[in-house]
Structures are given as structure tokens and as C-alpha cells.
């Protein structure tokens, strides 16, 4: 069985029409043992949460974790996006 990785991070999302949201200690499945902040921001806000009208996503306190996938929409454990 291949190693499975997750990423834990904080995020701050702002919207073009005002407002925003914050997440602390959020965890997502990832395909490998690393993910760029820009890719994580896209994955979190657009693919996982499906947010619209996103202006910016700032990622911080990123920690990579070797642990089993738990199921993330749009991620490697999602049957609609999995490539095996």
C-alpha cells in the first residue's frame, strides 16, 4: 500500500463581494508528500469547499502528516477525481 499524506493548515479566504472566512487546523488528503501553498489554496477553496467569488486565499502553519486519507472532496480519496 502506498503512503498516504494529509496536510494540516490555517487559511484565510476573502471574497470579491466582501467578507471572508478563516479555518484553523484544517486537514485535507493530498496526493503526495508535499503541496505548494498556491495549489493548496486552490484545492481548499475551490475544489474542496466549492466557494465562488474568491478574491484571495492565504495559507499558513502548513504541516504535512503521514496518515491515512479520510476522504476529501476533490482530493485523492474522492472517487470522482481519483486516477487509479
N, C-alpha and C positions, 0 to 999 in steps of 0.2 A: 504494500500500500504506500502510495506517495505521501510525503509530508504535506500536511495542511497547515495553512497560516491564516491568522486573523490580524487585524490592525485595530488598536485602541487609540482614540484621539479625541481632541476637543475641536469643535468647529463653530464658526460664527458665520451666519448667512444673512446677507442684506438683499432686499428686493428693490427693483427699479421703481415700484409704486409706493415705496416707503415700508417701514417696519423691518423686522428681521427675526431670526431665531438663533438660539445657542444650544449646543449639545456638549456635555462633558462626559468623558469616559465612554464614548460610543464605540461599539465594536462591530466590525464587518469582516466577512470572509474575503480573502484575496487569493488570486491565482498563484502567486509565488511568494518568495521570502522578502519582497520589498515592493513598494509602490511610491511613485513620485507624488508630492503634495498636490500638484495640479490634477493628476489623474484621480487621486483620492477625492478631491473636491468635486470633480465631475461625477464620479461614481456615487458619492454620498447624496448630493443634492438632486441630481438629475435622474440617474438610473435607479437608485435605491428608494429615495423618497418621492421622486416624480414631481419635484417642485417646478413651478412656472415663474417666469419673470424674475429670475435670479440675477442680481447685479454682481455680487461678489461672494466668494466662499473663502474664508481664511481657516487654515488647518494648523493646529498646534499640539504640542505634547504627544506626538505620534510615537507609539511603542508597537513594535512587531512582536507577535506572540505565536509560538509554535503550538497550535491546539486545533482540535477537530473543528471543521466547519459546522456552523449551527443553522445555516440557511439564511442567505441574504438575497433579497430580490435584486435581480440584475447582476449578481455575482457568480462566482464559480460553482456554487452549490445550487443555483437556480436552474431547473431543467430546461427552461426556455433559452438560456444563454450558455449552458454547458457545452463544451466541444469535445466529448469523448466518444 
